[in-house]
Each structure stands twice: as structure tokens, then as C-alpha cells.
Amino acid sequence: MKIRGIVKLSYRVLVKKIVLTGPESSGKTTLSAALAEAFNTVWAPEFARQYLDTLARPYTPADLLEIARGQVALEDEMAAQANGLLFLDTSLEVVKIWSEFRFGECDAWTLEQLRLRQPDHYLLCLPDIPWMPDPLRENPDNRDALLGIYRRELTSLSANFTEVGASGKQRFQNAHDAVTAFLKTDNQ
């Protein structure tokens, strides 16, 4: 877009997006916040959490579409505030996985946006930390099976990803090292 003879670049081009993804209770939120702080930037929380917190009924496929739209809007809002790097506590791959896992299909809009809005890198969080109960979590007993689904999804997207495991400070260090390695490789 030209503004007074100056070409304005979209922030999507200027901001590298790193998505933390994986099964429930695998430390995505904690790592997103900690990594954003360590890299002096912002992070986008999981839109589904705020949406589902206000829902007084079981969610439906239509709700997952609204969650996908809300996630996209939130990611764009936070990208505008990012310092060249944006951490995302999940993204559209999660909506696709849950849509297919719960309802056997995913809507076309989410699939198209997933294809068009590929992040620069994923950190696939392993479920090797204790399950933390939460009213919005549904699957304490099949996190390893879900991990396999996440791996297959990232592979089918030809996504650039690193698996992150361990606990406590070591988990953070592993994630930090993965981001640092990605940034070095990406800048070469």
C-alpha cells in the first residue's frame, strides 16, 4: 500500500511468529509468557479460553469457527504490538485438530486461513509434565495420542518445528534455545 509516496509494508512481513502448540496441559501458556519476556516482546494468549469461559453450554462446530476468527483477530492485534517477534499460545492448527477430533471435520474458512497464515516456527510442547486440572481441559488420559496427532498435523503442513520437553527451568531453557537456533538459522 502506498501512503504519500512511501510503500507501507504489512507487519506480517516484519514480525516473525512462533506458535507454541501441543496437547492440553503441556506448558504452552507458561512458556509463551516467559519467552515473550525473555525476547522483549509480546505474546498472544489462546482466544478459545476467553471464548469458552463465557459459553454456558457445550461448544459446537460453529463455536470453533468463531474461535478461529477470534484467534486470527487477536494474533493480528498482538502482531501490531510485537517487537519483531510474536509468540502465540496456540493458533489455528489447534482449532483444526480439535474440530476433527471432536466433530470429525473442520470448516473451510479455518483450513484456508491455516494454509495462508503459516507461522515461521512451531514449538511442539511435549506432555511430559504433570497434568494440571482446569475446567476447560478435556483429555488428561490421552495426551500422548494427541501428541501424535499434533506431530502429524505439523508434518502435513510442512511446518518448521522443534519439540520441547523437560520440566521447570530446563523446559524454558530448551524452548529458549530452540527459538535462538531458529532465529540464527532464519537470519542466515
Order of alpha helices (4+ residues) and beta strands (2+ residues): beta-beta-alpha-beta-alpha-beta-alpha-alpha-beta-alpha-alpha-beta-alpha-beta-alpha
